[in-house]
Amino acid sequence: MKKIAFVALIALLAACTNNDEEKKMLLGKWQYNPARMSEEFQKTEPSPQEQVALERFVMMYQNDAFIFEEDGSMLVTTPNGATLNGSWEMSPDAKTLFMNLGSQEIPNTITKLTNEELVLAADTTRRSKYTRVLKKVEGPAPAATE
């Protein structure tokens, strides 16, 4: 009986730490989705000033692209040609996306991840005051690794 319980526990732990499906969903090119961000923001009953701040944020960053590669590298590109190289990692339970675009790894809580939409929770302790909603867009496919 102890042997069966031990095997069941190992199987349960293995299932909890397998985020391969979520990682595959994340691969590719993503951009902010202004309409969905505004929709999520309205749930917080923002003041007119907060609404203007969100609109400015979206206007400034809506055409930036986040490209997540299978090898854990990421690239952020802007319409003016600027690029930032970094890395990403997903927690074993697929609830946190760690992004590093400089010297600090930033945890981002994933509230939704599908093949078409990525929703990252707002974090008022940092500069992420808004729920960030990204949509998958056509673009360069991630490099395949063998």
C-alpha positions as CSV (number, residue, x, y, z in Angstrom):
1,M,0.0,0.0,0.0
2,K,2.8,2.4,0.8
3,K,4.4,1.6,-2.5
4,I,1.2,2.6,-4.4
5,A,0.9,5.8,-2.4
6,F,4.5,6.7,-3.1
7,V,4.1,6.1,-6.9
8,A,0.9,8.1,-6.9
9,L,2.7,11.0,-5.1
10,I,5.5,11.0,-7.6
11,A,3.1,11.0,-10.5
12,L,1.2,13.9,-9.0
13,L,4.4,15.9,-8.5
14,A,5.5,15.2,-12.0
15,A,2.1,16.4,-13.4
16,C,2.3,19.6,-11.3
17,T,5.7,20.5,-12.7
18,N,5.2,19.8,-16.3
19,N,4.5,23.2,-18.0
20,D,5.6,22.0,-21.6
21,E,2.1,22.7,-23.0
22,E,2.0,26.3,-21.6
23,K,5.6,27.0,-22.8
24,K,4.6,25.9,-26.3
25,M,1.6,28.3,-26.2
26,L,3.9,31.1,-25.2
27,L,6.4,30.7,-28.1
28,G,6.1,33.3,-30.8
29,K,5.4,36.9,-31.3
30,W,3.0,38.9,-29.0
31,Q,1.7,42.5,-28.9
32,Y,-0.4,44.4,-26.5
33,N,-4.1,44.2,-27.2
34,P,-5.4,47.8,-26.5
35,A,-9.1,46.9,-26.5
36,R,-8.8,44.0,-24.1
37,M,-6.5,46.0,-21.8
38,S,-9.1,48.8,-21.6
39,E,-11.8,46.2,-21.0
40,E,-9.8,44.7,-18.1
41,F,-9.0,48.2,-16.7
42,Q,-12.6,49.2,-16.7
43,K,-13.2,46.5,-14.1
44,T,-11.2,48.5,-11.6
45,E,-13.5,51.6,-12.0
46,P,-10.6,53.9,-13.0
47,S,-10.7,57.7,-12.5
48,P,-10.6,59.8,-15.7
49,Q,-6.9,60.5,-15.0
50,E,-6.1,56.8,-14.7
51,Q,-8.0,56.1,-17.9
52,V,-5.9,58.7,-19.8
53,A,-2.7,57.2,-18.3
54,L,-3.7,53.8,-19.6
55,E,-4.5,55.2,-23.1
56,R,-1.0,56.9,-23.1
57,F,0.6,53.6,-22.1
58,V,-1.2,51.7,-24.8
59,M,-0.4,54.3,-27.5
60,M,3.3,54.2,-26.5
61,Y,3.7,50.5,-26.4
62,Q,0.9,48.9,-28.6
63,N,3.2,48.2,-31.5
64,D,6.1,46.8,-29.5
65,A,6.5,43.0,-30.0
66,F,7.6,40.4,-27.5
67,I,9.1,37.4,-29.2
68,F,9.6,34.3,-27.0
69,E,12.0,31.7,-28.3
70,E,12.1,28.0,-27.4
71,D,15.6,28.3,-25.9
72,G,14.4,30.7,-23.3
73,S,15.6,33.8,-25.0
74,M,13.3,36.7,-25.8
75,L,13.5,39.8,-27.9
76,V,11.4,43.0,-27.6
77,T,11.2,45.1,-30.7
78,T,9.8,48.6,-31.2
79,P,8.5,50.2,-34.4
80,N,11.5,52.6,-34.5
81,G,13.8,49.6,-34.7
82,A,15.1,49.5,-31.1
83,T,15.5,46.0,-29.7
84,L,16.1,44.5,-26.3
85,N,17.5,41.1,-25.8
86,G,16.6,39.1,-22.7
87,S,15.5,35.8,-21.4
88,W,12.3,34.2,-20.0
89,E,11.4,31.3,-17.8
90,M,8.1,29.9,-16.7
91,S,7.5,28.5,-13.2
92,P,6.8,24.7,-13.0
93,D,3.1,25.4,-12.2
94,A,2.9,27.8,-15.3
95,K,1.5,30.6,-13.1
96,T,4.5,32.9,-13.2
97,L,6.4,34.2,-16.2
98,F,9.9,35.5,-15.3
99,M,11.2,38.0,-17.8
100,N,14.7,39.4,-17.7
101,L,15.5,42.3,-20.0
102,G,18.4,43.7,-18.1
103,S,19.9,43.0,-14.8
104,Q,16.8,41.9,-13.0
105,E,14.5,39.0,-13.4
106,I,10.9,40.2,-13.1
107,P,8.1,37.8,-12.0
108,N,4.8,38.3,-13.8
109,T,1.7,36.5,-12.6
110,I,-0.1,34.7,-15.5
111,T,-3.9,34.9,-15.1
112,K,-4.6,33.4,-18.6
113,L,-2.6,31.8,-21.3
114,T,-4.1,30.4,-24.5
115,N,-2.7,30.1,-28.1
116,E,-4.1,33.5,-28.8
117,E,-4.0,35.5,-25.5
118,L,-1.6,36.1,-22.6
119,V,-2.9,38.0,-19.6
120,L,-0.4,39.2,-17.0
121,A,-1.8,40.6,-13.7
122,A,-1.2,44.1,-12.6
123,D,1.4,44.7,-10.0
124,T,1.1,48.0,-8.2
125,T,4.5,47.4,-6.4
126,R,6.2,47.9,-9.7
127,R,5.6,49.8,-12.9
128,S,3.0,47.3,-14.1
129,K,-0.1,49.1,-12.8
130,Y,-2.3,47.7,-15.5
131,T,-3.4,44.2,-16.4
132,R,-1.4,43.5,-19.5
133,V,-3.2,41.7,-22.2
134,L,-1.2,40.5,-25.2
135,K,-2.4,38.9,-28.4
136,K,-0.4,36.5,-30.5
137,V,0.4,38.0,-33.9
138,E,1.9,36.8,-37.1
139,G,5.6,37.2,-37.4
140,P,8.8,35.3,-37.4
141,A,8.4,31.8,-36.0
142,P,10.6,30.9,-33.1
143,A,13.7,29.1,-34.1
144,A,13.3,25.3,-33.9
145,T,15.7,23.4,-31.7
146,E,16.4,19.7,-32.2
